[in-house]
């Protein structure tokens, strides 16, 4: 297969795996913040991730609040995506490089997800309670554990909450630190 055909297949497979990984990651984060799983968005995430997670839960029990089956799925998906991309490239990575890059990619995915969630929560705060959508409470539930430490350090100034700005700076710093 020629170079552009290999690139196209690598892009398609990588994108599909990344989308599913993000869905499992969001499900894990929503469990962590104890979101309302009757929410239609949560129901969607549960339905698309259950075929993989439920069978694994029979084998891999949860550790406290951590759904270890979801963590195993996320790690396996990231490893698979990097392994496939590596095999399709002209210079394949060895197993240690694949594992390291998978962990870095997973950390970057988590940080980028929170980056966009915090931006969304800041934009949604401009509209107040006028907008009603099932995603809105989930965005606030997901971002509150990240923003609350910043709110303790930096109180609102003249009624303006600057914690999202400093959280975004911290997330961007971490992304640069891991080389993303």
HUTAKA-V132723 format. One record per residue. N is the residue number from 1. RES is the residue in one letter. PSI is psi in radians with two decimals (999 if undefined). BURIAL is + if it has 24 or more other C-alpha atoms within 12 Angstrom, else -. Layout:
N	RES	PSI	BURIAL
N	RES	PSI	BURIAL
This chain:
1	X	2.50	-
2	X	2.97	-
3	X	-0.73	-
4	X	-0.57	-
5	X	-0.72	-
6	X	-0.72	-
7	X	-0.69	-
8	X	-0.76	-
9	X	-0.75	-
10	X	-0.75	+
11	X	-0.83	-
12	X	-0.86	-
13	X	-0.79	-
14	X	-0.72	+
15	X	-0.77	-
16	X	-0.75	-
17	X	-0.72	+
18	X	-0.68	+
19	X	-0.76	-
20	X	-0.67	+
21	X	-0.75	+
22	X	-0.67	+
23	X	-0.78	+
24	X	-0.70	+
25	X	-0.78	+
26	X	-0.70	+
27	X	-0.77	+
28	X	-0.77	+
29	X	-0.68	+
30	X	-0.60	+
31	X	-0.69	+
32	X	-0.72	+
33	X	0.07	-
34	X	0.92	-
35	X	2.82	+
36	X	1.90	-
37	X	0.11	+
38	X	-0.15	-
39	X	2.38	-
40	X	-0.59	-
41	X	-0.75	+
42	X	-0.71	+
43	X	-0.70	-
44	X	-0.84	-
45	X	-0.68	+
46	X	-0.78	+
47	X	-0.66	-
48	X	-0.32	-
49	X	-0.32	+
50	X	-0.71	-
51	X	-0.43	-
52	X	-0.70	+
53	X	-0.74	+
54	X	-0.82	-
55	X	-0.62	-
56	X	-0.54	-
57	X	-0.45	-
58	X	-0.45	-
59	X	-0.67	-
60	X	1.85	-
61	X	2.77	-
62	X	2.64	-
63	X	1.79	-
64	X	-2.20	-
65	X	-0.13	-
66	X	2.11	-
67	X	1.60	+
68	X	-0.48	+
69	X	-0.72	+
70	X	-0.69	+
71	X	-0.75	+
72	X	-0.72	+
73	X	-0.79	+
74	X	-0.83	+
75	X	-0.73	+
76	X	-0.71	+
77	X	-0.79	+
78	X	-0.77	+
79	X	-0.76	+
80	X	-0.77	+
81	X	-0.79	+
82	X	-0.69	+
83	X	-0.79	+
84	X	-0.82	+
85	X	-0.67	+
86	X	-0.72	+
87	X	-0.51	-
88	X	-0.22	+
89	X	2.95	-
90	X	-0.37	-
91	X	1.56	-
92	X	2.61	-
93	X	2.71	-
94	X	3.04	-
95	X	-0.66	-
96	X	-0.71	-
97	X	-0.68	-
98	X	-0.78	+
99	X	-0.78	-
100	X	-0.81	-
101	X	-0.62	+
102	X	-0.78	+
103	X	-0.70	+
104	X	-0.71	+
105	X	-0.68	+
106	X	-0.75	+
107	X	-0.73	+
108	X	-0.70	+
109	X	-0.76	+
110	X	-0.80	+
111	X	-0.74	+
112	X	-0.66	+
113	X	-0.82	+
114	X	-0.59	+
115	X	-0.87	+
116	X	-0.58	-
117	X	-0.69	+
118	X	-0.70	+
119	X	-0.76	+
120	X	-0.74	+
121	X	-0.64	+
122	X	-0.76	+
123	X	-0.74	-
124	X	-0.53	-
125	X	-0.38	-
126	X	-0.47	-
127	X	-0.17	-
128	X	-2.44	-
129	X	0.23	-
130	X	-0.49	-
131	X	2.28	-
132	X	2.06	-
133	X	2.58	-
134	X	-0.36	-
135	X	-0.54	+
136	X	-0.88	+
137	X	-0.55	+
138	X	-0.69	+
139	X	-0.79	+
140	X	-0.69	+
141	X	-0.68	+
142	X	-0.64	+
143	X	-0.39	+
144	X	-0.76	+
145	X	-0.46	+
146	X	-0.69	+
147	X	-0.48	+
148	X	-0.66	-
149	X	-0.61	-
150	X	-0.61	-
151	X	-0.55	-
152	X	-0.60	-
153	X	-0.71	-
154	X	1.70	-
155	X	2.81	-
156	X	2.44	-
157	X	2.05	-
158	X	0.66	-
159	X	0.06	-
160	X	2.16	-
161	X	1.96	-
162	X	0.02	-
163	X	-0.64	+
164	X	-0.63	+
165	X	-0.81	-
166	X	-0.56	+
167	X	-0.72	+
168	X	-0.68	+
169	X	-0.77	-
170	X	-0.72	-
171	X	-0.77	+
172	X	-0.68	-
173	X	-0.80	-
174	X	-0.67	-
175	X	-0.73	+
176	X	-0.68	-
177	X	-0.68	-
178	X	0.01	-
179	X	0.52	-
180	X	999	-
